[in-house]
Amino acid sequence: MEVINNFLAEANGYANWPMFILLIGGGLFLAFYSKMLPFRYFGHAIAITAGKYDDKNAKGEVSSFQALSAAVAATVGLGNISGVAIAIHYGGPGVVFWIWMTALIGMGIKFYSCSLAVMYRGVDSNGKLQGGPMYYITKGLGNKAKPLAIFFAICGLFGFLGVFTANQFTETFMSVVQPSETLFEMSEINWKWTIGIVLAVITSFVIFGGLTKIAKVASAIVPFMVGVYLLAVITVMVLNASEILPALKMIISEAWNFKTGVVGGFGGLVIIGVKRAMFSNEAGLGSAPMYHGQSKTDNPIKEGLVAMLGPFIDTILVCTFTAVVIILSGAYLEDSNGIVMTLAAFRTTLYGFGDDLLMIIVSAFALSTLFTYSYYGVKSLSFLTNAKIGKLYNVYFVLTIVFAAVATVEFVTYLIDLSYALMVIPNMIAVLLLAPKVNKAAKEYFTRLNHS
């Protein structure tokens, strides 16, 4: 396993800089190229999501709210709870500042990529409407760009696995419940295998039902789980109100301390922030357009505006709250990583029962993420083969959940980070090349809106 970890770590080193340049450089370009137009219609985006502008006769499988819920379910999860802790472990408190910057840039990227997902929808071998990077690459750029789409889909077969979620859920269970070897006469490793199998079985009941079932479950779970989590962290912040401002000041001041954390230097600190932000909200990755491309809308700009809310919800809000709790509790000073650090923070700040509450929240986060993420992989395999074979991805997805329960956090983090970095490359190339199409459609849409 150490050999594999070393290989993945080295491969990440090569993939990091192309990812960083395309994501941050490309995102900044889109922000200026759009003249900040999508950001100026933030309130309108909320109104669209609330259903004010729904068209019941539009094509698609799910509503814009369901698409956003499904996309947020895949992102507002353990990436926001343990992913932030991992970032702080490696980069110190200042890494949160770079997570914020990436999220703001990511809102613009989401607007463009999810607008393209509706603008260039295609059909699969079953004749069902589909959207996502594979389709706007091939339909928008032409067949000459198909190798980019194929490369994206191949990387997606690994990047869309639920291994990180399964691993961190298992760590949470083992830390909170602490089952002893005398309980059912099982060792720690056997407990982990058991947790993995149970997770796999529960996930199977939902993911084999297809997109409509996933979207319905996600739209029911997401508002509840986000609400409970935010209530918990706000309670912690109210009880420690005097520590909030110092925590935020530390984030900003430490953002420029390039000697802090396990990985020092400007490049190391910023790249950690970029990677963890992308893991949190998927902006630039190309996964969210797969859901938003299924929305019941015929207007790509409306869907792009809805999608833009994703990074704001799961990174600007949820990640910030998590980071503040970790910092004000002092948990970031402990020699811990991932979910264990966040558990320590909640245990300290909520009088000993915070980790039990977090266990319940993590369970909801983990299951919703597993339910939604598998669909991305199905679409990737379907594009490479056909819709019938594509469904077999769910079997592969379920089996890897069991394996991930006993794997190390380093392995699953390296695997997902590498896959994500590679997926950003073809997706952002396509988004940047097709940006003029989105700008033209946006100009027409906002002109009509302002004259209506």
Summary of the structure (lengths in Angstrom):
residues: 452
radius of gyration: 20.8
end to end distance: 61.2
largest distance: 71.7
contacts: 1768
relative contact order: 0.22
helix: 79%
strand: 1%
